[in-house]
Amino acid sequence: MLKQNINGGAKDFAETMTRFARNWHYFLISIIISMAAIYAFLYVTPPKYKVSSTLLISDDKNGAAMSNSTAFSDLNMFQTVKTVDNEIEILRSRDLIFKVLKKLNLETAYFKKEGIREKELYGKTLPLVVTAISLKNGAYARKINISYLDEISYIIQDSLKTNIVKYGDTISTKNYAIKIDKGPAFKAEFGKIKLQFKNLYKMTEAYNLVSLKIVPVVKDANTITISLNDAVPQRGIDILTDLIETYNINNVNNKNTIARNTIKFIDNRLKYLVADLSGTEEDVENYKQQNRVTDVNMDAQMNAARSGEYNQLLETSSVQLRLLRSIENYFRGKQSQFNLAPSAMGLKDPILNSLISKFNDLQLERNRMLRTANAENPLVLNLNEQIASLKTNILENLSSIKQGFVIERNNLSANYSQFDNKIKSVPTIERGLLERSREQSVKSGLYKYLLQKREETALSLSATVPTSQVVDKPAYNTIPNSPKQPLLYLCGFIFGFFVPAGVIYAKGFFNNKVQDASTIELTGAKMLGELSHNLDKSTIVFQKDNRSTISELFRYIRMNLGLMSNNIENKVMLVTSSMKGEGKTFFSVNLATTLGMLDKKVVVLEFDLRKPDLLNKVGLKQTNGLTDYLIGESVLDDIIKPTSVSDNIWVIGCGQSPENPAEVMMSPKMDLLFDELKERFDYIIIDTSPVGQVADAFSLAEYADVSIYLVRYNYTNKYQLAILKDICENNKLKNPMVVFNDAKREKSQKYSYGGYGYAMAN
């Protein structure tokens, strides 16, 4: 089964290729027309060139690229995330593209006709330069032509209106206001220039959505490629150049704006900070004045030293005061009356020391005199009086000295308490001063920091560098990017080939007519032979001495009848088909003629009782026939008629048309009819009705030795072959064979039998 499908597919492919080869001239014409159309399209279509540039963008996903060049970068206050994807969107932004298109004055397009083509002018090739002052919606549909008049004036034609205007004058209409000046390529007789206004907003949208392509060179790279296609390469270069320049300027302006705003912010903060710092410093000053400190640590050390010093003096004063009280107690006691007084050297008072020394001298003198005199001696009494007087003086002196020591001790104690209190108050003063100094230090540090950042920002403002770097300047490819000539010619060739191929294939695919004998072979029927197309349009095409193709094909069928009968007598041959018009009568007559040329007696029976046509084909009139014989009183000799085709050919017409043809064929006289005909003739050919329309042929099948089934080229429907297949599978007709009638062949093809080739005449 698989092999059959493969063979069938290969055969279908071969047949398809054969049909293509048969119609080669259609392919040639179609390809020529397609190529001509492509050439015309390429001729009138201006080529577009790819313009591209490579740009390196600093990719900083943490925002350092923007913030490092600004103040407070160490605080991360003004960081902006800057990635390649974000910059791509900025580059293709409509605002940026619109600025570029507006800067290049692309709202006006210039065209000059060269033959049947229109060439677009731009830049240095412009003889005129148009400045669009204002454009309204109606301007974009205007057809404006500028023609040279002289060196001062030009002719402008807008629709049906023509004016002469001087260069540089403003032209104002309800749709536009423009000014035209001489361009860089101005020359006398520059011809006619066509102006076309373009909507910049729509152009911006087109570039944003389609025309402008921005992609990374490789995935996750910092390098991007910017490209576009343009019919004027220089215009594309200018667009990309200005786009990159405007992008860099915007970046610089953004950073400058940040810097200027930062400086403004710093200046405002410094203004308030100076006032706060002055107040804080004044507070520190007042606090030091109130607490009488300059340097807390130094003052604390000095107070500690003074406190220790006064403490030592106070201790010394207390010792002297105790010594003084001891001496005073001594002189106030009785033991000091006639004894020596202790020394008062520790008091360091010369008067006291002098009096005590004198007192002791008097005591010594009295004691010496008492050794030689008694106590009542006047000299002794005098000495006693002097000692008592001196003791009183000493006590007075001691009292005076004591009072002085008490005052001194009180003063020392007060001074000591003062410095001791200062020492104790140092932590409190130090804390208060620290709080005020801390505030002063913070504000002073912030003031210095802001001054430093202001200078840094001022420096960054004066030395701003763009964040992008041009790796490859905008340039265009010398080979046009579109239209692609080789591809278009290839497509044109393919289109030119497939259009006729498609038409031919579709014609064959949707054609349900039998086109070749291979389709018939699928039914399982034997192929008796093929008949070529009858160019003569006559019924009798077989002639004895004729060597035409169709005559040879009938001879071939005659030979096959003998070979394919398997030695079975084929005296009675039934000829039928699927439908009317497939050539049954034509075949029957010419087959009879072919057999008659062998000196065989042949009779042709017109058993197509419904639509008889046999007698008309052979030039005889309809008289008594088979119907009259089967249901009437006619005898065989009355209905058999000779023909002018050959002396060995006779025919029997159908006679009068019966109302019930099927019942007529069931007549008991049918057996008698064929018995008598077999005795008189060598061959009997039955021309019957089509089996695809009526069942008359099946009624005659029992009398036939061979059944010949006609299939006509490009006439018989393929679905009607199911009838033939059913006949073969169920043996409804005896020994069925098929003749492929009206087959058409190419000039190069031949019907060949036994080594002889017979080319079909055209």
VEXZA-594783 format. One line per field, with one value per residue (C-alpha): residue number from 0; x, y, z. Coordinates in steps of 0.5 Angstrom, whole numbers. Example, Ala and Ser with C-alpha at 12.3 -4.5 7.8 and 13.67 -1.06 7.14 Angstrom:
// residues 2
num: 0:1
east: 25:27
north: -9:-2
up: 16:14
This chain:
// residues 762
num: 0:1:2:3:4:5:6:7:8:9:10:11:12:13:14:15:16:17:18:19:20:21:22:23:24:25:26:27:28:29:30:31:32:33:34:35:36:37:38:39:40:41:42:43:44:45:46:47:48:49:50:51:52:53:54:55:56:57:58:59:60:61:62:63:64:65:66:67:68:69:70:71:72:73:74:75:76:77:78:79:80:81:82:83:84:85:86:87:88:89:90:91:92:93:94:95:96:97:98:99:100:101:102:103:104:105:106:107:108:109:110:111:112:113:114:115:116:117:118:119:120:121:122:123:124:125:126:127:128:129:130:131:132:133:134:135:136:137:138:139:140:141:142:143:144:145:146:147:148:149:150:151:152:153:154:155:156:157:158:159:160:161:162:163:164:165:166:167:168:169:170:171:172:173:174:175:176:177:178:179:180:181:182:183:184:185:186:187:188:189:190:191:192:193:194:195:196:197:198:199:200:201:202:203:204:205:206:207:208:209:210:211:212:213:214:215:216:217:218:219:220:221:222:223:224:225:226:227:228:229:230:231:232:233:234:235:236:237:238:239:240:241:242:243:244:245:246:247:248:249:250:251:252:253:254:255:256:257:258:259:260:261:262:263:264:265:266:267:268:269:270:271:272:273:274:275:276:277:278:279:280:281:282:283:284:285:286:287:288:289:290:291:292:293:294:295:296:297:298:299:300:301:302:303:304:305:306:307:308:309:310:311:312:313:314:315:316:317:318:319:320:321:322:323:324:325:326:327:328:329:330:331:332:333:334:335:336:337:338:339:340:341:342:343:344:345:346:347:348:349:350:351:352:353:354:355:356:357:358:359:360:361:362:363:364:365:366:367:368:369:370:371:372:373:374:375:376:377:378:379:380:381:382:383:384:385:386:387:388:389:390:391:392:393:394:395:396:397:398:399:400:401:402:403:404:405:406:407:408:409:410:411:412:413:414:415:416:417:418:419:420:421:422:423:424:425:426:427:428:429:430:431:432:433:434:435:436:437:438:439:440:441:442:443:444:445:446:447:448:449:450:451:452:453:454:455:456:457:458:459:460:461:462:463:464:465:466:467:468:469:470:471:472:473:474:475:476:477:478:479:480:481:482:483:484:485:486:487:488:489:490:491:492:493:494:495:496:497:498:499:500:501:502:503:504:505:506:507:508:509:510:511:512:513:514:515:516:517:518:519:520:521:522:523:524:525:526:527:528:529:530:531:532:533:534:535:536:537:538:539:540:541:542:543:544:545:546:547:548:549:550:551:552:553:554:555:556:557:558:559:560:561:562:563:564:565:566:567:568:569:570:571:572:573:574:575:576:577:578:579:580:581:582:583:584:585:586:587:588:589:590:591:592:593:594:595:596:597:598:599:600:601:602:603:604:605:606:607:608:609:610:611:612:613:614:615:616:617:618:619:620:621:622:623:624:625:626:627:628:629:630:631:632:633:634:635:636:637:638:639:640:641:642:643:644:645:646:647:648:649:650:651:652:653:654:655:656:657:658:659:660:661:662:663:664:665:666:667:668:669:670:671:672:673:674:675:676:677:678:679:680:681:682:683:684:685:686:687:688:689:690:691:692:693:694:695:696:697:698:699:700:701:702:703:704:705:706:707:708:709:710:711:712:713:714:715:716:717:718:719:720:721:722:723:724:725:726:727:728:729:730:731:732:733:734:735:736:737:738:739:740:741:742:743:744:745:746:747:748:749:750:751:752:753:754:755:756:757:758:759:760:761
east: 0:6:9:3:2:10:9:2:5:11:7:3:9:11:5:5:12:9:4:8:13:7:6:13:11:6:12:17:12:10:17:19:13:15:22:20:15:21:25:20:19:26:27:22:23:29:33:34:41:42:45:48:52:55:55:58:53:56:52:51:45:47:46:54:54:50:51:59:59:55:55:53:55:58:51:47:42:41:43:39:39:42:42:43:35:33:38:35:28:31:34:28:23:19:21:28:26:22:27:32:27:25:32:34:27:25:18:19:21:24:23:26:23:29:25:20:23:23:29:29:34:37:42:48:44:38:37:32:31:24:23:16:13:7:3:-4:-7:-9:-2:0:-4:-2:2:7:12:17:20:26:24:30:36:31:24:21:14:10:4:0:-6:-9:-6:1:4:11:15:22:27:26:19:14:8:2:-4:-10:-6:1:6:13:19:23:31:36:40:47:46:42:44:40:35:35:28:22:22:16:15:11:10:10:7:13:9:7:14:16:11:14:21:19:15:19:24:29:32:36:39:45:51:51:46:47:53:54:55:49:47:43:40:35:34:33:33:38:44:46:40:40:47:45:39:43:49:44:40:46:48:42:42:49:46:40:44:49:43:40:47:48:41:42:48:45:39:45:48:42:40:47:46:40:42:48:44:40:46:50:45:44:52:52:47:50:57:54:51:58:61:55:56:63:62:57:61:68:71:76:78:75:80:86:81:80:87:89:83:85:92:90:85:91:95:90:89:96:96:90:93:99:95:91:98:100:94:94:101:99:94:99:103:97:95:102:102:95:97:101:107:109:110:117:119:122:117:117:120:115:120:114:110:115:113:119:116:113:119:123:118:119:126:126:121:126:132:128:127:134:136:131:133:140:139:135:141:144:138:132:125:124:130:127:131:128:121:123:124:118:114:118:116:109:109:112:107:101:105:106:99:96:101:99:91:93:97:91:86:90:91:84:82:88:85:78:80:84:78:74:78:79:72:71:76:73:66:69:72:66:62:67:63:56:60:64:57:53:59:60:53:54:60:57:52:57:62:56:54:61:62:56:58:65:62:57:62:66:61:59:66:65:59:61:67:63:58:64:67:61:62:57:55:56:61:61:65:63:60:54:55:52:52:54:50:42:38:32:29:34:35:37:32:26:29:29:22:20:22:19:12:13:14:9:3:2:4:-1:-6:-4:-4:-11:-14:-12:-13:-20:-22:-26:-25:-21:-14:-10:-11:-7:-14:-18:-13:-15:-21:-18:-21:-17:-14:-16:-13:-13:-16:-13:-17:-21:-19:-23:-29:-32:-35:-32:-24:-22:-19:-16:-10:-10:-4:-6:-5:-13:-13:-7:-10:-16:-12:-8:-15:-17:-11:-12:-19:-16:-10:-14:-20:-16:-18:-25:-30:-31:-37:-41:-38:-42:-40:-43:-40:-42:-46:-48:-43:-37:-36:-40:-43:-36:-33:-38:-38:-30:-29:-34:-30:-24:-26:-30:-23:-21:-27:-31:-38:-40:-47:-48:-54:-57:-59:-60:-67:-68:-63:-61:-56:-53:-56:-55:-48:-47:-52:-58:-66:-69:-74:-76:-71:-70:-77:-81:-77:-78:-85:-88:-89:-82:-77:-70:-69:-73:-69:-62:-59:-52:-48:-44:-38:-36:-39:-38:-42:-49:-53:-60:-63:-67:-74:-79:-78:-82:-85:-82:-75:-73:-79:-77:-70:-73:-77:-77:-75:-68:-65:-68:-65:-58:-58:-60:-55:-49:-51:-50:-45:-38:-38:-44:-43:-48:-49:-52:-55:-50:-50:-49:-56:-60:-59:-61:-54:-54:-60:-56:-50:-52:-51:-44:-38:-34:-36:-32:-33:-32:-28:-27:-21:-23:-30:-32:-32:-28:-33:-37:-31:-34:-39:-34:-30:-37:-38:-31:-31:-38:-38:-44:-41:-37:-30:-30:-25:-24:-22:-19:-23:-21:-14:-9:-2:4:8:14:9:8:3:8:7:12:17:13:12:6:6:-1:-3:-4
north: 0:5:3:4:11:13:11:15:21:20:20:26:30:28:29:36:37:35:40:45:44:44:51:53:60:62:61:65:71:71:71:77:81:80:82:88:90:89:94:99:99:99:105:109:108:112:107:108:107:105:110:108:110:107:110:108:110:110:105:106:102:105:112:114:117:123:124:124:130:134:136:131:125:123:123:120:125:126:120:118:111:111:105:103:101:108:112:108:110:117:117:115:120:124:130:129:127:133:138:135:135:142:144:141:144:137:140:142:137:138:134:135:131:127:123:119:119:125:126:129:135:136:140:143:140:145:151:154:154:155:157:155:161:157:151:149:142:144:146:138:137:143:142:147:148:153:155:160:167:171:173:177:173:166:163:160:155:153:149:153:160:163:168:172:173:176:172:173:176:172:168:168:164:161:154:157:162:161:165:162:164:162:156:153:150:156:157:160:156:151:148:147:145:141:143:138:140:134:134:134:130:125:124:124:118:115:115:113:107:105:108:109:103:103:96:94:92:85:83:87:92:99:100:101:102:107:107:109:108:114:116:122:119:126:127:121:123:130:127:122:127:132:127:125:132:134:128:130:137:135:131:137:141:137:136:144:145:140:144:151:148:146:152:156:151:152:159:159:155:159:165:162:158:165:167:161:161:168:167:160:164:170:165:161:168:170:164:164:171:169:164:167:162:162:155:150:145:151:155:148:147:154:153:147:150:156:152:147:153:157:150:150:157:156:150:154:159:154:152:159:160:154:156:163:160:155:161:165:160:159:167:167:161:161:157:163:167:166:161:162:162:158:160:164:163:159:165:169:176:180:184:178:174:180:181:174:174:180:176:170:175:178:172:169:176:175:168:170:176:171:167:173:177:175:176:182:186:192:190:183:187:192:186:183:189:189:182:183:189:185:179:184:187:180:178:184:183:176:178:183:177:172:177:178:170:169:175:171:165:167:170:164:160:164:164:157:156:160:156:149:151:153:146:143:147:145:139:143:149:144:141:147:150:143:143:150:149:142:146:151:146:143:149:151:144:145:152:149:143:147:152:147:143:150:151:143:145:151:147:141:147:150:143:138:132:129:122:118:118:117:110:111:117:117:114:110:104:105:99:101:97:98:96:90:89:81:79:83:80:73:74:77:71:66:70:70:62:61:65:60:54:56:57:51:47:50:48:41:40:43:40:33:31:25:27:21:14:12:15:9:4:5:2:-5:-5:-7:-2:-4:3:10:14:21:27:28:34:32:33:27:21:16:17:10:9:3:6:12:12:17:17:15:10:7:7:3:-2:-2:-3:-9:-12:-12:-15:-21:-21:-19:-24:-30:-34:-33:-31:-24:-24:-20:-13:-8:-1:3:9:13:19:21:25:20:18:11:12:14:9:3:6:6:0:-4:0:-3:-10:-10:-8:-15:-18:-19:-18:-13:-11:-5:-5:2:0:7:7:13:18:14:18:12:12:20:19:14:18:14:15:12:7:0:-2:-6:-4:-6:-13:-14:-11:-11:-16:-14:-19:-19:-17:-11:-8:-9:-4:-3:3:7:6:-1:-6:-11:-6:-6:-3:-4:3:3:4:8:11:6:9:3:2:-2:-7:-7:-10:-16:-18:-26:-24:-22:-29:-30:-23:-25:-32:-30:-24:-29:-34:-28:-24:-25:-19:-16:-9:-6:1:2:8:10:6:12:14:8:1:-1:-4:-9:-12:-13:-16:-23:-23:-20:-23:-17:-10:-4:2:9:14:21:26:32:30:24:26:22:21:17:12:9:6:3:0:-3:-6:-9:-11:-14:-17:-13:-13:-19:-18:-10:-6:1:6:12:17:24:24:30:29:34:35:32:26:20:14:8:1:-4:1:5:12:16:23:26:31:38
up: 0:2:-5:-8:-5:-7:-14:-14:-11:-16:-22:-20:-19:-26:-29:-26:-28:-35:-35:-33:-39:-43:-41:-41:-45:-40:-35:-39:-40:-33:-31:-36:-33:-26:-28:-31:-26:-21:-25:-26:-18:-17:-22:-19:-12:-9:-5:3:6:13:17:24:30:36:43:49:55:63:66:73:77:83:81:82:74:76:83:83:80:84:91:97:93:100:103:97:97:89:86:80:77:70:66:59:58:61:56:50:52:53:46:43:47:42:45:44:36:35:37:32:27:28:29:22:19:16:16:9:3:-3:-10:-17:-23:-27:-32:-29:-22:-17:-13:-6:-5:2:5:0:-6:-4:-9:-5:3:6:13:15:20:21:18:19:17:11:9:9:3:-2:-8:-9:-15:-15:-21:-23:-26:-25:-20:-15:-16:-17:-19:-14:-16:-11:-14:-19:-16:-19:-16:-17:-11:-9:-5:3:2:7:3:8:6:10:11:11:12:9:7:1:1:-4:-2:-2:-9:-12:-20:-25:-29:-23:-26:-22:-15:-12:-4:1:8:13:20:25:30:25:23:31:32:26:28:35:33:27:24:29:32:38:41:45:41:45:51:58:54:55:48:44:36:34:26:21:14:10:2:3:7:9:12:16:19:21:25:28:30:32:36:40:41:43:48:51:52:55:60:61:62:67:71:71:73:79:81:80:85:89:90:91:96:100:99:103:108:109:110:116:118:119:124:128:128:131:136:138:139:143:148:149:150:155:159:159:162:167:170:169:165:159:159:163:164:165:170:173:174:177:182:184:185:189:193:195:196:201:204:206:208:212:216:217:220:224:227:229:232:236:238:240:244:248:249:251:256:259:261:263:268:275:272:268:274:276:270:263:258:252:245:240:234:230:231:227:230:232:238:241:240:243:249:251:250:255:259:260:261:267:270:269:272:278:279:279:284:289:290:293:296:299:295:299:296:292:286:286:287:282:277:279:277:271:270:271:267:261:262:261:255:252:253:250:244:244:244:238:234:236:233:227:226:227:221:217:218:216:210:208:210:205:199:200:200:194:190:193:190:184:183:185:180:174:172:171:168:163:162:160:156:152:150:148:145:141:138:136:133:129:126:125:122:117:115:113:110:106:104:101:97:94:91:89:86:82:80:77:74:70:68:66:62:58:60:53:49:41:39:32:28:24:18:12:8:1:-1:0:5:2:-3:-4:-11:-11:-6:-10:-17:-13:-11:-18:-21:-16:-16:-24:-24:-18:-21:-28:-24:-19:-24:-28:-21:-19:-26:-25:-18:-19:-25:-24:-31:-33:-36:-37:-37:-31:-27:-31:-29:-22:-23:-25:-32:-38:-43:-50:-53:-53:-59:-61:-62:-68:-72:-78:-74:-78:-76:-81:-80:-81:-88:-91:-94:-89:-84:-80:-72:-71:-76:-73:-66:-69:-72:-65:-62:-67:-65:-58:-58:-61:-56:-50:-51:-48:-54:-53:-59:-59:-64:-60:-57:-53:-53:-47:-43:-37:-40:-47:-51:-50:-57:-57:-64:-67:-64:-66:-73:-74:-70:-75:-81:-78:-78:-84:-87:-86:-90:-84:-84:-79:-76:-72:-67:-65:-58:-56:-56:-52:-56:-63:-67:-71:-77:-78:-77:-83:-87:-87:-85:-80:-82:-79:-74:-67:-64:-70:-70:-62:-61:-68:-74:-78:-80:-80:-87:-86:-81:-84:-88:-92:-91:-96:-91:-93:-97:-91:-86:-84:-79:-76:-73:-67:-71:-68:-61:-56:-49:-45:-48:-42:-43:-50:-49:-45:-51:-52:-59:-57:-57:-64:-66:-64:-66:-73:-73:-71:-77:-82:-79:-76:-71:-68:-65:-60:-59:-53:-48:-42:-36:-32:-34:-35:-34:-42:-43:-37:-40:-46:-42:-43:-51:-51:-51:-50:-47:-49:-44:-47:-43:-46:-44:-41:-41:-37:-29:-25:-20:-26:-26:-20:-24:-28:-22:-20:-26:-26:-19:-19:-26:-29:-36:-39:-40:-39:-43:-43:-49:-47:-53:-55:-52:-53:-53:-54:-60:-57:-55:-60:-60:-61:-62:-64:-65:-70:-68:-70:-68:-67:-73:-70
